């Protein structure tokens, strides 16, 4: 081989090596940019996850308060329903007593009227 051919091959090899090195640096830079982008997205998602966990805790606490209040209201409603049934039963007994007393009053009024007619 001639000296010129060897120099051309060496220059070509150096150019190929330089191109490969440039491509590798470019690829490394692109990968670094991608790593930074993904790290930023991961950080944003972690922040959002923490925010959602905090919100879930707050909503859970609020739900527990409402659940407790609902149970208290249900217990009071049961007490009121029981009291209402007792009052309705008492009212029915009193109404029955009113009817009995009214009949007795009518009977005694008739008896009094009859006795008064006998007096005359």
LINNORNOR-V793385 format. One line per field, one symbol per residue. ss: DSSP state (a for helix, b for strand, c for the rest). phi: phi as a letter, one per 40 degrees, with the letter a starting at -180 (. if undefined). burial: b if it has 16 or more other C-alpha atoms within 10 Angstrom, else e. A space follows every 50 residues. Layout:
# LINNORNOR-V793385
ss = ???
phi = ???
burial = ???
This chain:
# LINNORNOR-V793385
ss = ccaaaaaaaaaaaaaaaaaaaaaaaaaaaaaaaaaaaaaaaaaaaaaaaa aaaaaaaaaaaaaaaaaaaaaaaaaaaaaaaaaaaaaaaaaaaaaaaaaa aaaaaaaaaaaaaaaaaaac
phi = .ccccccccccccccccccccccccccccccccccccccccccccccccc cccccccccccccccccccccccccccccccccccccccccccccccccc cccccccccccccccccccc
burial = eeeeeeeeeeeeeeeeeeeeeeeeeeeeeeeeeeeeeeeeeeeeeeeeee eeeeeeeeeeeeeeeeeeeeeeeeeeeeeeeeeeeeeeeeeeeeeeeeee eeeeeeeeeeeeeeeeeeee
